[in-house]
Amino acid sequence: MKKLLYLWLPATGALLIYGFMQAWYIAPTEATMGNIQRIFYYHFAIANLMFLFFFLSFIASIGYLAVRRSNPLRAQSFDAFALANAEVGVVYCACVLIQGPLWARPVWGIWWTWDERLTSTLILFLIYVAYLMVRRFAVAGQTQTLAAVIAIFGFLDVPIVYFSIRWWRTQHPSPVIGGGPNTGLDPRIWVAVWWNLAAWLGWGLMLMAFRYYSIRREQRREQEQALAALEATLDIRGEESKR
Amino acid sequence: MNPSVLATILLQSDPAYWEAMKHRHLVLAYALTWAVQLGYAAWIFVRWRRAGR
């Protein structure tokens, strides 16, 4: 598995370089906005993959709650998977929230507006930051259960973010993909979109996998430490009872 | 009118101002995306090494 991860790195690197070339040099310049539209290739790919990582965290959190009593060892791997995906989702969401205002300022004339798409995305980011804060600072015991509940309820915001541009009239543009008649992208733009989606998917999965194994290592070390502490306590009690 | 407000209006009425901003923001968006991603990757690497000890 580790070998696969180490092979994944150069493959993802090559994809990212080619995705960048597509976005900056090969895709045509958009007629209205000019070169600033090239943010789209990163913004679209990263935003959609953010949904994917939050979805995986949501599924793993349900898995954790389902088996936490019947199979605690498997529950630990669900918990690690949920945390790793939530972290990558937060990082991707942060990138989306950075790119958006940088794109908006020269095009809309403003950095930010409290429309439904932008506000719901910010709320999504804050919910999952709260999830990570709970994981980091809550007193041990019910932390994993509490975090899983936050991840499940937090995910309810994802469909709101996704459909906000269909449900309401927003400053953020209406959907250009699957938005009905007279919407769509130039085929040359699609090529750059797909390469960047593949590249950022590869990169995100790689980060998530490394983080997952890192969390599993931490969990095993904590279990070993707890076991050692328990054994030491039992040894002390055994010696005391002999006296 | 406040001279600084007038200067801002004059500056923003120049299309070159917006073109320069577009270029700057495009570069900044890509650079900050990579800064965040590589920062997180570095943090994972540190945690990975620490957990492996």
Interface residues (C-beta under 8 A of the other chain):
Chain A: F20 M33 G34 N35 I36 R38 I39 Y42 H43 I46 E87 V88 V91 A94 C95 I98 Q99 L102 W103 R105 P106 W203 L207 F210 R211 Y213 S214 I215 R217 E218 R221
Chain B: W18 E19 M21 K22 H23 H25 L26 L28 A29 Y30 L32 T33 V36 Q37 Y40 A41 I44 F45 R47 W48 A51 G52
